[in-house]
Amino acid sequence: MNGLQKFYIGLWVGFGLVIAGLAVSGNLTMLALTVLGFTAFGLVFTGMMCVLPTTVNHPIMGTGTPELTRPVTRVKAGPQRPPQRADRARSGVVGA
């Protein structure tokens, strides 16, 4: 578990403690629940951002397959010709 994931778990623990504190003190009103709902929605996306760097930087399990390790080859294109009047007419270009 990396540092971002530990931080994210800490955010949820802190969020739960805030809810428990509001409930014990009697201040858990509908307005407070609405604000906490928006906060929980934001925490879900924070979790996605915490997981994303680990997902992107680590290699795929079972690497070594030829599809993933072979070098990319360049493909040479054929000679380019200028567009002809008929080509422009077929493409729908107005004023050709």
GUTI-473913 format. One line per field, with one value per atom (N, C-alpha, C): atom name; residue in one letter; x, y, z; residue number from 1. Coordinates in pm, whole numbers, plus 50000, padded with zeros to 5 digits. Example, Ala and Ser with C-alpha at 12.3 -4.5 7.8 and 13.67 -1.06 7.14 Angstrom:
<rs>
atom (N;CA;C;N;CA;C)
res (A;A;A;S;S;S)
px (51319;51230;51320;51285;51367;51290)
py (49431;49550;49670;49775;49894;50003)
pz (50780;50780;50780;50708;50714;50787)
n (1;1;1;2;2;2)
</rs>
This chain:
<rs>
atom (N;CA;C;N;CA;C;N;CA;C;N;CA;C;N;CA;C;N;CA;C;N;CA;C;N;CA;C;N;CA;C;N;CA;C;N;CA;C;N;CA;C;N;CA;C;N;CA;C;N;CA;C;N;CA;C;N;CA;C;N;CA;C;N;CA;C;N;CA;C;N;CA;C;N;CA;C;N;CA;C;N;CA;C;N;CA;C;N;CA;C;N;CA;C;N;CA;C;N;CA;C;N;CA;C;N;CA;C;N;CA;C;N;CA;C;N;CA;C;N;CA;C;N;CA;C;N;CA;C;N;CA;C;N;CA;C;N;CA;C;N;CA;C;N;CA;C;N;CA;C;N;CA;C;N;CA;C;N;CA;C;N;CA;C;N;CA;C;N;CA;C;N;CA;C;N;CA;C;N;CA;C;N;CA;C;N;CA;C;N;CA;C;N;CA;C;N;CA;C;N;CA;C;N;CA;C;N;CA;C;N;CA;C;N;CA;C;N;CA;C;N;CA;C;N;CA;C;N;CA;C;N;CA;C;N;CA;C;N;CA;C;N;CA;C;N;CA;C;N;CA;C;N;CA;C;N;CA;C;N;CA;C;N;CA;C;N;CA;C;N;CA;C;N;CA;C;N;CA;C;N;CA;C;N;CA;C;N;CA;C;N;CA;C;N;CA;C;N;CA;C;N;CA;C;N;CA;C;N;CA;C;N;CA;C;N;CA;C;N;CA;C;N;CA;C;N;CA;C;N;CA;C;N;CA;C)
res (M;M;M;N;N;N;G;G;G;L;L;L;Q;Q;Q;K;K;K;F;F;F;Y;Y;Y;I;I;I;G;G;G;L;L;L;W;W;W;V;V;V;G;G;G;F;F;F;G;G;G;L;L;L;V;V;V;I;I;I;A;A;A;G;G;G;L;L;L;A;A;A;V;V;V;S;S;S;G;G;G;N;N;N;L;L;L;T;T;T;M;M;M;L;L;L;A;A;A;L;L;L;T;T;T;V;V;V;L;L;L;G;G;G;F;F;F;T;T;T;A;A;A;F;F;F;G;G;G;L;L;L;V;V;V;F;F;F;T;T;T;G;G;G;M;M;M;M;M;M;C;C;C;V;V;V;L;L;L;P;P;P;T;T;T;T;T;T;V;V;V;N;N;N;H;H;H;P;P;P;I;I;I;M;M;M;G;G;G;T;T;T;G;G;G;T;T;T;P;P;P;E;E;E;L;L;L;T;T;T;R;R;R;P;P;P;V;V;V;T;T;T;R;R;R;V;V;V;K;K;K;A;A;A;G;G;G;P;P;P;Q;Q;Q;R;R;R;P;P;P;P;P;P;Q;Q;Q;R;R;R;A;A;A;D;D;D;R;R;R;A;A;A;R;R;R;S;S;S;G;G;G;V;V;V;V;V;V;G;G;G;A;A;A)
px (50086;50000;50090;50065;50151;50097;50171;50138;50005;49974;49847;49728;49740;49630;49612;49722;49712;49647;49684;49624;49474;49436;49295;49216;49271;49204;49192;49295;49290;49181;49160;49051;48915;48895;48768;48750;48857;48849;48813;48879;48846;48704;48657;48520;48422;48451;48365;48365;48481;48488;48408;48410;48331;48182;48140;47998;47961;48048;48020;48014;48104;48103;47977;47933;47810;47689;47689;47575;47569;47684;47688;47648;47691;47659;47518;47450;47313;47307;47416;47419;47412;47372;47365;47229;47216;47091;47090;46978;46967;47067;47090;47188;47328;47361;47491;47504;47397;47399;47418;47356;47372;47518;47576;47717;47808;47779;47859;47841;47724;47702;47787;47792;47879;48025;48061;48200;48232;48139;48162;48175;48096;48105;48244;48296;48431;48538;48517;48613;48622;48512;48515;48607;48597;48684;48828;48847;48982;49045;48965;49014;49055;48980;49019;49153;49175;49302;49417;49390;49493;49534;49441;49470;49532;49501;49544;49696;49779;49924;49979;49929;49975;49934;49815;49765;49843;49875;49942;50090;50158;50303;50347;50265;50307;50285;50377;50361;50243;50196;50085;50134;50050;50087;50110;50213;50242;50309;50391;50458;50557;50608;50697;50629;50502;50434;50484;50497;50553;50475;50343;50263;50300;50343;50371;50517;50607;50749;50817;50750;50818;50827;50934;50949;50850;50822;50731;50809;50752;50817;50746;50824;50766;50719;50610;50556;50579;50641;50663;50537;50500;50385;50430;50340;50372;50388;50423;50439;50308;50317;50198;50174;50049;50014;49922;49930;49841;49696;49602;49461;49414;49343;49289;49152;49105;48976;48865;48872;48769;48770;48888;48895;48826;48848;48783;48634;48588;48443;48380;48448;48393;48392;48488;48497;48392;48324;48219;48269;48389;48443;48373;48317;48245;48345;48322;48407;48527;48520;48633;48636)
py (49883;50000;50124;50214;50332;50446;50555;50667;50733;50741;50803;50721;50590;50506;50518;50528;50547;50682;50783;50916;50911;50839;50828;50756;50649;50578;50671;50750;50846;50950;50993;51087;51026;50899;50835;50814;50781;50767;50901;51007;51140;51180;51145;51174;51102;50976;50900;50956;51003;51063;51193;51271;51394;51361;51260;51220;51171;51090;51041;51156;51252;51368;51451;51471;51546;51471;51339;51260;51262;51249;51248;51383;51491;51625;51672;51597;51634;51736;51757;51856;51794;51669;51602;51632;51753;51798;51761;51790;51761;51845;51969;52051;51992;51945;51883;51755;51675;51554;51584;51693;51732;51770;51849;51887;51765;51676;51553;51462;51463;51385;51435;51567;51624;51594;51597;51567;51421;51330;51188;51165;51237;51227;51270;51376;51420;51322;51258;51160;51038;51001;50889;50922;51042;51081;51100;51140;51147;51008;50908;50771;50727;50769;50736;50799;50921;50987;50923;50865;50798;50666;50598;50469;50484;50593;50610;50605;50674;50666;50524;50449;50312;50227;50249;50170;50200;50326;50365;50328;50339;50320;50176;50086;49949;49869;49777;49696;49600;49557;49462;49328;49259;49128;49033;48951;48853;48917;49019;49081;48984;49019;48931;48873;48907;48859;48937;48874;48942;49066;49066;49181;49308;49291;49407;49450;49362;49394;49416;49385;49403;49552;49592;49735;49778;49905;49961;49984;49942;49962;50072;50149;50257;50202;50257;50219;50335;50305;50412;50430;50555;50585;50597;50573;50586;50731;50755;50893;50969;51091;51175;51250;51253;51330;51444;51554;51666;51627;51679;51643;51694;51611;51648;51713;51778;51845;51744;51626;51525;51482;51476;51439;51542;51668;51774;51772;51740;51737;51622;51508;51394;51419;51497;51519;51618;51683;51776;51915;51950;52083;52179;52285;52382;52475;52508;52602;52534;52404;52333;52348)
pz (50000;50000;50000;49905;49897;49984;49987;50073;50039;49908;49869;49917;49912;49958;50109;50183;50328;50360;50284;50302;50274;50169;50133;50242;50296;50405;50526;50551;50661;50641;50516;50488;50522;50485;50516;50667;50736;50882;50945;50901;50951;50919;50800;50759;50851;50880;50971;51112;51157;51291;51297;51191;51186;51194;51120;51124;51264;51323;51459;51558;51546;51635;51620;51496;51473;51527;51514;51563;51715;51781;51928;51985;51917;51968;51931;51845;51807;51695;51626;51517;51377;51368;51238;51175;51122;51061;50913;50848;50704;50625;50666;50597;50612;50730;50754;50672;50664;50583;50435;50389;50248;50220;50307;50290;50297;50391;50403;50281;50220;50098;49983;49966;49862;49891;50018;50056;50025;50055;50026;49876;49798;49652;49606;49663;49629;49675;49788;49838;49746;49685;49590;49474;49419;49308;49354;49478;49532;49534;49568;49566;49427;49326;49189;49154;49198;49170;49247;49364;49441;49376;49312;49252;49113;49044;48905;48886;48965;48940;48955;49051;49070;48951;48901;48789;48662;48638;48514;48515;48627;48632;48645;48692;48711;48583;48552;48430;48443;48331;48328;48380;48453;48505;48388;48399;48295;48174;48196;48083;48023;47911;47839;47717;47698;47578;47459;47344;47227;47185;47207;47164;47241;47366;47448;47444;47403;47412;47277;47167;47038;47005;46937;46905;46796;46797;46699;46570;46457;46327;46252;46180;46100;45966;45919;45789;45694;45580;45483;45399;45383;45300;45155;45065;44923;44884;44759;44714;44722;44765;44779;44648;44607;44488;44529;44458;44492;44463;44542;44519;44383;44314;44184;44202;44096;44100;44132;44077;44101;44247;44310;44451;44538;44506;44585;44566;44447;44421;44498;44506;44580;44729;44778;44922;44973;44884;44926;44954;44911;44932;44837;44892;44811;44744;44621;44549;44485;44466;44406;44258)
n (1;1;1;2;2;2;3;3;3;4;4;4;5;5;5;6;6;6;7;7;7;8;8;8;9;9;9;10;10;10;11;11;11;12;12;12;13;13;13;14;14;14;15;15;15;16;16;16;17;17;17;18;18;18;19;19;19;20;20;20;21;21;21;22;22;22;23;23;23;24;24;24;25;25;25;26;26;26;27;27;27;28;28;28;29;29;29;30;30;30;31;31;31;32;32;32;33;33;33;34;34;34;35;35;35;36;36;36;37;37;37;38;38;38;39;39;39;40;40;40;41;41;41;42;42;42;43;43;43;44;44;44;45;45;45;46;46;46;47;47;47;48;48;48;49;49;49;50;50;50;51;51;51;52;52;52;53;53;53;54;54;54;55;55;55;56;56;56;57;57;57;58;58;58;59;59;59;60;60;60;61;61;61;62;62;62;63;63;63;64;64;64;65;65;65;66;66;66;67;67;67;68;68;68;69;69;69;70;70;70;71;71;71;72;72;72;73;73;73;74;74;74;75;75;75;76;76;76;77;77;77;78;78;78;79;79;79;80;80;80;81;81;81;82;82;82;83;83;83;84;84;84;85;85;85;86;86;86;87;87;87;88;88;88;89;89;89;90;90;90;91;91;91;92;92;92;93;93;93;94;94;94;95;95;95;96;96;96)
</rs>
